[in-house]
Amino acid sequence: VFTLNKNFLPKFDVVNLFHIGEYYYPGTKYYHFSSELSFIQHMIDFSDVGTKFLFYKRLTPGPGFENHRQDIESRTSLVFEGSHKSIMIYKKGDE
């Protein structure tokens, strides 16, 4: 999924990023995004205002979503809407 680009992606209404924090390794940044936050921004760029983004907040063994939460809320157009059990729900706001 990290190697996808705009030539292969449609616009999304819902983006499920449950595995953020599990599989990214900085050593592989040479053939895909430089960080998971850059991948999240890439997915935001392919979505319209109002698109829902779903993150899973409890992952093992990786650090998971919590390591990215502050960056997501301060550096992207995603707005926290709430949670349901272990799912964090964000919505793309105006840019």
N, CA and C atoms as a LAMMPS dump frame, in Angstrom:
ITEM: TIMESTEP
0
ITEM: NUMBER OF ATOMS
285
ITEM: BOX BOUNDS ff ff ff
-5.0000000000000000e+02 5.0000000000000000e+02
-5.0000000000000000e+02 5.0000000000000000e+02
-5.0000000000000000e+02 5.0000000000000000e+02
ITEM: ATOMS id mol type element x y z
1 1 1 N 0.822 -1.193 0
2 1 2 C 0 0 0
3 1 3 C 0.866 1.257 0
4 2 1 N 2.058 1.19 0.562
5 2 2 C 2.916 2.373 0.595
6 2 3 C 3.442 2.752 -0.781
7 3 1 N 3.374 1.855 -1.748
8 3 2 C 3.888 2.157 -3.075
9 3 3 C 2.812 2.669 -4.028
10 4 1 N 1.586 2.818 -3.562
11 4 2 C 0.509 3.328 -4.417
12 4 3 C 0.72 4.812 -4.701
13 5 1 N 0.246 5.244 -5.843
14 5 2 C 0.295 6.671 -6.162
15 5 3 C -1.02 7.083 -6.809
16 6 1 N -1.125 8.37 -7.131
17 6 2 C -2.397 8.903 -7.612
18 6 3 C -2.867 8.279 -8.912
19 7 1 N -1.977 7.666 -9.656
20 7 2 C -2.387 7.009 -10.9
21 7 3 C -3.203 5.75 -10.661
22 8 1 N -3.144 5.218 -9.441
23 8 2 C -3.829 3.971 -9.133
24 8 3 C -4.97 4.128 -8.135
25 9 1 N -5.166 5.329 -7.619
26 9 2 C -6.136 5.51 -6.542
27 9 3 C -7.33 6.351 -6.973
28 10 1 N -8.541 5.899 -6.635
29 10 2 C -9.725 6.727 -6.861
30 10 3 C -9.896 7.685 -5.68
31 11 1 N -10.876 8.566 -5.747
32 11 2 C -11.246 9.38 -4.585
33 11 3 C -11.949 8.474 -3.589
34 12 1 N -11.722 8.702 -2.306
35 12 2 C -12.299 7.852 -1.268
36 12 3 C -13.362 8.598 -0.456
37 13 1 N -14.385 7.863 0.002
38 13 2 C -15.367 8.384 0.957
39 13 3 C -14.977 8.004 2.376
40 14 1 N -14.369 6.826 2.509
41 14 2 C -13.9 6.327 3.805
42 14 3 C -12.503 5.752 3.589
43 15 1 N -11.583 6.11 4.483
44 15 2 C -10.223 5.591 4.416
45 15 3 C -9.945 4.851 5.722
46 16 1 N -9.645 3.582 5.619
47 16 2 C -9.373 2.734 6.776
48 16 3 C -7.866 2.545 6.866
49 17 1 N -7.233 3.14 7.886
50 17 2 C -5.787 3.033 8.069
51 17 3 C -5.49 2.341 9.398
52 18 1 N -6.051 1.164 9.577
53 18 2 C -5.915 0.437 10.839
54 18 3 C -4.481 0.014 11.139
55 19 1 N -3.638 -0.134 10.146
56 19 2 C -2.307 -0.69 10.385
57 19 3 C -1.2 0.353 10.469
58 20 1 N -1.574 1.624 10.62
59 20 2 C -0.553 2.657 10.819
60 20 3 C 0.197 2.327 12.109
61 21 1 N 1.511 2.305 12.026
62 21 2 C 2.332 1.992 13.189
63 21 3 C 2.798 0.553 13.249
64 22 1 N 2.357 -0.283 12.323
65 22 2 C 2.739 -1.693 12.366
66 22 3 C 3.859 -2.061 11.41
67 23 1 N 3.81 -1.559 10.181
68 23 2 C 4.677 -2.119 9.15
69 23 3 C 5.68 -1.169 8.534
70 24 1 N 5.682 0.077 8.893
71 24 2 C 6.611 1.021 8.27
72 24 3 C 7.993 0.903 8.9
73 25 1 N 9.004 0.828 8.058
74 25 2 C 10.388 0.795 8.53
75 25 3 C 11.153 1.896 7.803
76 26 1 N 11.823 2.79 8.533
77 26 2 C 12.527 3.909 7.884
78 26 3 C 13.492 3.472 6.792
79 27 1 N 14.082 2.294 6.878
80 27 2 C 15.007 1.827 5.861
81 27 3 C 14.377 1.605 4.503
82 28 1 N 13.059 1.519 4.45
83 28 2 C 12.377 1.291 3.181
84 28 3 C 11.873 2.585 2.554
85 29 1 N 12.213 3.719 3.132
86 29 2 C 11.679 4.997 2.651
87 29 3 C 12.155 5.367 1.253
88 30 1 N 13.162 4.676 0.754
89 30 2 C 13.695 5.024 -0.551
90 30 3 C 12.775 4.609 -1.694
91 31 1 N 11.873 3.686 -1.458
92 31 2 C 10.96 3.303 -2.535
93 31 3 C 9.508 3.617 -2.225
94 32 1 N 9.241 4.291 -1.15
95 32 2 C 7.881 4.779 -0.903
96 32 3 C 7.938 6.026 -0.037
97 33 1 N 6.935 6.334 0.663
98 33 2 C 6.826 7.568 1.42
99 33 3 C 7.888 7.649 2.516
100 34 1 N 8.301 8.877 2.835
101 34 2 C 9.376 9.072 3.799
102 34 3 C 8.935 8.827 5.24
103 35 1 N 7.641 8.786 5.473
104 35 2 C 7.128 8.506 6.818
105 35 3 C 5.668 8.089 6.71
106 36 1 N 5.15 7.542 7.788
107 36 2 C 3.725 7.189 7.781
108 36 3 C 2.865 8.442 7.711
109 37 1 N 3.326 9.542 8.317
110 37 2 C 2.563 10.786 8.231
111 37 3 C 2.483 11.26 6.775
112 38 1 N 3.551 11.102 6.011
113 38 2 C 3.492 11.496 4.604
114 38 3 C 2.528 10.602 3.827
115 39 1 N 2.432 9.331 4.211
116 39 2 C 1.457 8.438 3.586
117 39 3 C 0.033 8.875 3.935
118 40 1 N -0.198 9.217 5.199
119 40 2 C -1.521 9.705 5.618
120 40 3 C -1.868 10.965 4.835
121 41 1 N -0.919 11.881 4.701
122 41 2 C -1.168 13.101 3.929
123 41 3 C -1.485 12.767 2.479
124 42 1 N -0.817 11.796 1.928
125 42 2 C -1.082 11.344 0.564
126 42 3 C -2.533 10.882 0.436
127 43 1 N -3.01 10.114 1.397
128 43 2 C -4.392 9.644 1.362
129 43 3 C -5.371 10.811 1.548
130 44 1 N -5.021 11.777 2.376
131 44 2 C -5.86 12.97 2.544
132 44 3 C -5.986 13.703 1.212
133 45 1 N -4.887 13.804 0.505
134 45 2 C -4.888 14.504 -0.783
135 45 3 C -5.837 13.866 -1.791
136 46 1 N -6.115 12.572 -1.661
137 46 2 C -7.007 11.871 -2.578
138 46 3 C -8.433 11.796 -2.071
139 47 1 N -8.754 12.577 -1.081
140 47 2 C -10.105 12.523 -0.527
141 47 3 C -10.74 13.905 -0.57
142 48 1 N -12.048 13.914 -0.518
143 48 2 C -12.797 15.159 -0.505
144 48 3 C -13.064 15.598 0.931
145 49 1 N -13.401 16.855 1.107
146 49 2 C -13.804 17.35 2.421
147 49 3 C -14.961 16.498 2.919
148 50 1 N -14.888 16.082 4.163
149 50 2 C -15.936 15.25 4.751
150 50 3 C -15.611 13.761 4.754
151 51 1 N -14.556 13.359 4.041
152 51 2 C -14.161 11.947 4.03
153 51 3 C -13.805 11.499 5.441
154 52 1 N -14.246 10.324 5.824
155 52 2 C -13.945 9.755 7.138
156 52 3 C -12.64 8.964 7.071
157 53 1 N -11.824 9.128 8.091
158 53 2 C -10.575 8.374 8.245
159 53 3 C -10.672 7.585 9.542
160 54 1 N -10.431 6.29 9.443
161 54 2 C -10.532 5.411 10.595
162 54 3 C -9.149 4.872 10.954
163 55 1 N -8.797 4.994 12.227
164 55 2 C -7.524 4.488 12.736
165 55 3 C -7.821 3.562 13.907
166 56 1 N -7.018 2.541 14.053
167 56 2 C -7.137 1.616 15.178
168 56 3 C -6.126 2.041 16.222
169 57 1 N -6.572 2.342 17.432
170 57 2 C -5.66 2.939 18.408
171 57 3 C -4.896 1.947 19.264
172 58 1 N -5.218 0.668 19.235
173 58 2 C -4.484 -0.311 20.049
174 58 3 C -3.88 -1.376 19.154
175 59 1 N -2.588 -1.251 18.904
176 59 2 C -1.903 -2.218 18.057
177 59 3 C -0.75 -2.84 18.826
178 60 1 N -0.501 -4.072 18.567
179 60 2 C 0.686 -4.725 19.096
180 60 3 C 1.307 -5.511 17.958
181 61 1 N 2.589 -5.634 17.88
182 61 2 C 3.588 -5.161 18.825
183 61 3 C 4.081 -3.749 18.545
184 62 1 N 3.704 -3.153 17.407
185 62 2 C 4.212 -1.832 17.027
186 62 3 C 3.685 -0.712 17.903
187 63 1 N 4.276 0.477 17.77
188 63 2 C 3.868 1.618 18.567
189 63 3 C 2.46 2.101 18.239
190 64 1 N 2.035 1.844 17.011
191 64 2 C 0.662 2.118 16.632
192 64 3 C 0.313 3.568 16.435
193 65 1 N -0.972 3.799 16.388
194 65 2 C -1.539 5.096 16.044
195 65 3 C -1.177 6.186 17.031
196 66 1 N -1.105 5.893 18.31
197 66 2 C -0.877 6.934 19.315
198 66 3 C 0.396 7.734 19.049
199 67 1 N 1.405 7.121 18.448
200 67 2 C 2.623 7.855 18.114
201 67 3 C 2.387 8.913 17.046
202 68 1 N 1.318 8.784 16.292
203 68 2 C 1.035 9.704 15.189
204 68 3 C -0.095 10.683 15.495
205 69 1 N -0.805 10.464 16.543
206 69 2 C -2.02 11.243 16.799
207 69 3 C -1.759 12.746 16.874
208 70 1 N -0.761 13.167 17.622
209 70 2 C -0.493 14.603 17.762
210 70 3 C -0.116 15.218 16.415
211 71 1 N 0.731 14.536 15.642
212 71 2 C 1.1 15.046 14.323
213 71 3 C -0.103 15.128 13.402
214 72 1 N -0.939 14.117 13.422
215 72 2 C -2.123 14.114 12.567
216 72 3 C -3.022 15.301 12.908
217 73 1 N -3.222 15.536 14.181
218 73 2 C -4.144 16.596 14.598
219 73 3 C -3.546 17.994 14.395
220 74 1 N -2.23 18.125 14.409
221 74 2 C -1.635 19.452 14.277
222 74 3 C -1.125 19.753 12.862
223 75 1 N -0.845 18.726 12.055
224 75 2 C -0.19 18.956 10.772
225 75 3 C -1.013 18.564 9.559
226 76 1 N -2.237 18.086 9.761
227 76 2 C -3.079 17.713 8.622
228 76 3 C -4.439 18.4 8.752
229 77 1 N -5.272 18.207 7.744
230 77 2 C -6.619 18.79 7.772
231 77 3 C -7.637 17.855 8.416
232 78 1 N -7.171 16.77 9.062
233 78 2 C -8.104 15.852 9.718
234 78 3 C -8.541 16.416 11.062
235 79 1 N -9.837 16.266 11.329
236 79 2 C -10.445 16.75 12.571
237 79 3 C -11.012 15.543 13.32
238 80 1 N -10.652 15.421 14.578
239 80 2 C -11.143 14.311 15.388
240 80 3 C -12.643 14.437 15.583
241 81 1 N -13.374 13.354 15.301
242 81 2 C -14.831 13.339 15.464
243 81 3 C -15.274 12.526 16.661
244 82 1 N -14.501 11.537 17.043
245 82 2 C -14.886 10.7 18.163
246 82 3 C -14.268 9.322 18.027
247 83 1 N -14.708 8.445 18.887
248 83 2 C -14.185 7.085 18.831
249 83 3 C -15.31 6.108 19.115
250 84 1 N -15.077 4.9 18.713
251 84 2 C -15.982 3.797 19.018
252 84 3 C -15.107 2.609 19.362
253 85 1 N -15.135 2.223 20.626
254 85 2 C -14.259 1.163 21.13
255 85 3 C -12.817 1.515 20.791
256 86 1 N -12.146 0.74 19.969
257 86 2 C -10.737 0.998 19.644
258 86 3 C -10.542 1.755 18.332
259 87 1 N -11.606 2.257 17.751
260 87 2 C -11.533 2.957 16.474
261 87 3 C -11.579 4.466 16.715
262 88 1 N -10.582 5.162 16.178
263 88 2 C -10.547 6.62 16.224
264 88 3 C -11.105 7.124 14.894
265 89 1 N -12.042 8.057 14.961
266 89 2 C -12.718 8.534 13.752
267 89 3 C -12.357 9.996 13.523
268 90 1 N -11.83 10.268 12.34
269 90 2 C -11.473 11.626 11.927
270 90 3 C -12.237 11.958 10.657
271 91 1 N -12.376 13.248 10.399
272 91 2 C -13.028 13.703 9.181
273 91 3 C -12.113 14.745 8.534
274 92 1 N -12.026 14.693 7.224
275 92 2 C -11.252 15.711 6.533
276 92 3 C -12.025 17.018 6.555
277 93 1 N -11.383 18.035 7.111
278 93 2 C -11.993 19.356 7.165
279 93 3 C -11.541 20.214 6.001
280 94 1 N -11.948 21.468 6.039
281 94 2 C -11.493 22.426 5.005
282 94 3 C -9.993 22.609 5.133
283 95 1 N -9.368 22.82 4.016
284 95 2 C -7.902 22.953 4.043
285 95 3 C -7.459 24.376 4.141
